[in-house]
Amino acid sequence: NFIGDEKSHKEYLINEKITNFDLDSVSKKPVIIKGCADEKFNKFIYSHLIQKIQGVVSSIMYGEACSSVPIYKKK
């Protein structure tokens, strides 16, 4: 059960998806986190996603494919 507004509920559901995300699908691959979406989310959502994938991906970029900003690159 969830109590809160619609945006908080969406963020809750996204957080649950991140928590249960199968890391095998992104293992050793570059990842772009889309940052120019119509809807902005709490910074916690982005930080949770980065913490979840950082140990297994080859790199993390933020933004759009044509103008992404590097956040992490595996050494």
C-alpha positions in Angstrom: 0.0 0.0 0.0 1.1 3.6 -0.7 -0.1 6.9 0.7 0.9 10.1 -1.1 0.4 12.1 -4.2 0.8 10.8 -7.8 4.3 12.0 -8.3 5.5 10.4 -5.1 3.8 7.2 -6.1 5.6 7.2 -9.5 8.9 7.7 -7.7 8.1 4.9 -5.3 7.4 2.5 -8.2 10.6 3.6 -10.0 12.6 3.1 -6.8 11.1 -0.5 -6.5 12.1 -1.2 -10.1 15.7 0.0 -9.4 15.9 -2.1 -6.3 14.8 -5.2 -8.2 16.7 -4.5 -11.4 18.6 -7.4 -12.9 22.2 -6.2 -13.3 23.1 -8.9 -15.8 21.3 -6.8 -18.6 23.8 -3.9 -18.2 26.9 -5.8 -17.0 30.1 -4.4 -18.7 28.0 -2.1 -21.0 27.9 1.7 -21.3 24.7 3.2 -19.9 23.1 6.6 -20.5 20.7 7.9 -17.9 18.2 10.1 -19.7 18.1 13.4 -18.1 16.0 15.6 -20.4 12.7 13.9 -19.7 9.4 15.7 -19.6 9.0 14.8 -15.9 11.7 15.5 -13.4 12.3 13.1 -10.5 13.8 13.5 -7.1 17.6 13.4 -7.1 17.4 10.3 -4.8 16.0 8.3 -7.8 19.1 9.1 -9.9 21.6 8.5 -7.1 19.9 5.2 -6.2 20.2 4.1 -9.9 23.8 5.1 -10.1 24.7 3.3 -6.9 23.0 0.2 -8.1 24.7 0.0 -11.5 28.1 1.6 -10.9 29.9 -1.6 -9.9 28.9 -3.6 -13.0 28.7 -1.2 -16.0 31.6 0.1 -18.1 30.5 3.7 -18.0 27.6 5.9 -16.9 26.6 9.0 -18.9 23.8 11.5 -18.1 21.7 13.4 -20.7 20.9 12.6 -24.3 23.1 10.5 -26.6 24.1 13.5 -28.6 25.2 15.6 -25.6 25.7 13.3 -22.6 27.9 14.1 -19.7 30.2 11.5 -18.2 29.5 10.5 -14.6 31.5 7.3 -14.2 34.0 5.3 -16.2 35.4 2.0 -15.0 39.2 1.9 -14.8 
